[in-house]
């Protein structure tokens, strides 16, 4: 068993003992991290006129503004607020350092040459089909831009299926809460925003694996699809997406705080 597998197992055991269901009485969701995907030298995917990094940032800032306005007691932390590069481990470390209780990662999808469209929200888990793996692999390959990435990510190889096998264990303690929030996001997209929901999915996203809290990665649409690119590039479209995620956050916060 390799070094990364041993560390993953030890981490999994620790996290399973810290079950997310055992919240203290009077639990309040007070700190969240909003993570606009990509940035700086990493543009992410692109459409004919737009780049993922720009779309993700605009939606993230709108989402944060909704939360800050309506829940002033909630501390909103951004992994970036402008066009700069932030490594995946730095994003996760920021959330862990601030003891965030929810991590929301915003992205835009792409599948050139195919008529794919719609939203999908991912939670940490073992991918069940090749499509989910390809999305996770594409997002994880950004670590190849980082210096000493093999040491920093403990030998993780974003192109190797074997590197993903034990990922699901390390987020077991937060899986139920992550899934609960993800379902609310897709429900909002489908029922209120009027988007086509591709559903809640699981895949091995490195940034989700490294966070010690409920975490989701939201693919807001396909920049490779003409109508969706136009929608996501518009202020109205960005606002609709952000408001849908905000309402999901509002419902999720009320639900988990009422449990205690």
Residue, then its C-alpha position, 0 to 999 in steps of 0.5 A: x500500500x502506497x503512502x497516499x493510501x495509508x494517509x487516506x485511511x488514517x484520515x478516513x478513520x479520524x473523520x469517521x470518528x468525528x461524524x458530522x451528525x454529532x453537532x453540538x446543541x445550538x449549532x449555527x452555520x456561521x462561516x462559509x467559503x465560496x470558491x470561484x474555480x480557476x483564475x489567473x494563469x488557469x482559465x479553466x474551460x472556455x466558450x466562443x467568447x467567455x472563460x470559465x474563470x470569469x463566469x465562476x468569479x461573477x456568480x460567486x461574488x453575486x452569491x456572496x452578496x446575497x448571503x451577506x445582505x440577508x444573513x449578516x451574521x454569516x461570515x463569507x470568505x472567498x478563495x479569490x475576489x479577482x482574477x488570480x491563481x489560487x492552488x487547490x491545496x490553498x483553497x482547501x487550507x483557507x476553508x480548514x483554517x477558518x473552520x468553515x461549515x460549508x464549502x461551495x465551489x463554483x465552476x462551468x462545464x464544457x464538452x466540445x462537439x457534444x450537445x450537452x447542457x444543464x447544471x450538475x452538482x458534485x459531492x465527494x465520492x467515487x465516480x460511477x461512470x467515465x463522464x464523472x471521472x473525466x470532469x474530476x480529472x480535468x478540474x484536478x489537472x490544474x495541480x500540474x501548474x503548481x511547483x513540487x505538486x507531487x510532494x504537495x499532493x502526496x503523490x496524487x496523480x490526477x490522470x490515474x484512476x487508482x489515485x481516486x479509489x480511497x477518496x470517498x472514505x475521507x469525506x464519509x463524515x460529511x457525505x450526508x450533509x454535502x448530499x443534502x445541500x447538493x440536492x437543494x441546489x439542483x432542486x432550486x435550479x430545476x424548480x425555481x431557476x428553470x434550468x435543466x438539472x443533470x442531477x447530483x453526482x459523485x466524483x473525486x475532486x481534490x479540492x473537496x477531498x481536502x476540505x474538512x466540512x460539507x463541500x460541493x462543486x457546482x457546474x453551472x452550465x456548459x460553455x461549449x453550448x451556445x445558448x448556455x454560454x450566452x446565458x451564463x455570460x449575461x448578468x441576468x443569467x449569473x444572478x439567476x444561478x446565484x439566487x438559486x444557490x442562495x435559496x438552497x443555502x437558506x433552506x440548508x441552513x434552516x434545516x441543519x440548525x433545526x435538527x439540534 
